Amino acid sequence: MPVLDDDFDRTELDRSVWLPHHLPAWSSLASTAADHELRGSRLVLRIRPEQPLWCPDTHPEPLRVSGVMSGNHSGPVGSTAAPQPFLDGQTVREAQQRFEGWLQRTGHVAITCRMTLSPRSMAALWLAGWEDDPRDSGELCVFEIFGRSIEAGHSAEVGMGTKQLRDPRLVHDFDAPRLSMDVTEDHTFAVDWDADAATFRVDGAVIRGCLRPPTYPLQLMIAVFDFPAWSDGHDDHLVPMLEVDRIVART
């Protein structure tokens, strides 16, 4: 049984598993590099004030991202062959080498992490369709937390479930229940799935389930996001951060 168990207890990211970029086919490797480091046996993803926008001339709203992904591929420049387009008919700007760091169809994924978010930021782990077949675009969202949903030290809305996206064979089944938690402390978010159902847990407790999740190859995506348009005018100095202590995946 293949197993990924990364506790980030080293000085550099394991590049046999992770690419420290966010969807570079739609932009370039140079302009999508994550602001990250391994510190204290953690993967730290952050967005400092000087970080440029992601896809500034094409993304519908201003967005900044620091993320890692466990796979990457594309067709040639000008083709539409790459995962997770955000525009209809979007074309590849920089061709990517095929990289399969970790892909899985079914099994278990768990992440232990903490985060520092403001009302204009968000952090997430999701499993995204590999899209060798463009229909294979659905996602399993293990957690998605927006800073504006957080009641500091008390609770947060934790998004989880299946996202249909461009896969007509899936049923969109996503919700964000409010859970008692302090997101600045470590919590473990997990999903177990097969062809029949996906079960989502937080700190071992079952939160919700979804029927008939995607079972084609999925890649791991971990990222922190900043939405400058959500600024209140006094928050440009803030640094959203996601600190990952460990991620475990098995098929």
Secondary structure, 3 states (H helix, E strand, C coil): CCEEEECCCCCCCCCCCCECECCHHHCCCCCCECEEEECCCCEEEECCCCCCCCCCCCCCCCCEEEEEECEECCCCCCCCCCCCCCCCCCCCCCCCCCEECCEECCEEEEEEEEEECCCCEEEEEEEEECCCCCCCCCEEEEEEEEHHHCECCCEEECEEEEECCCCCCCCCEEECCEEECCCCCCEEEEEEECCCEEEEEECCEEEEEEECCCCCCEEEEEEEEECHHHCCCCCCCCCCEEEEEEEEEEC
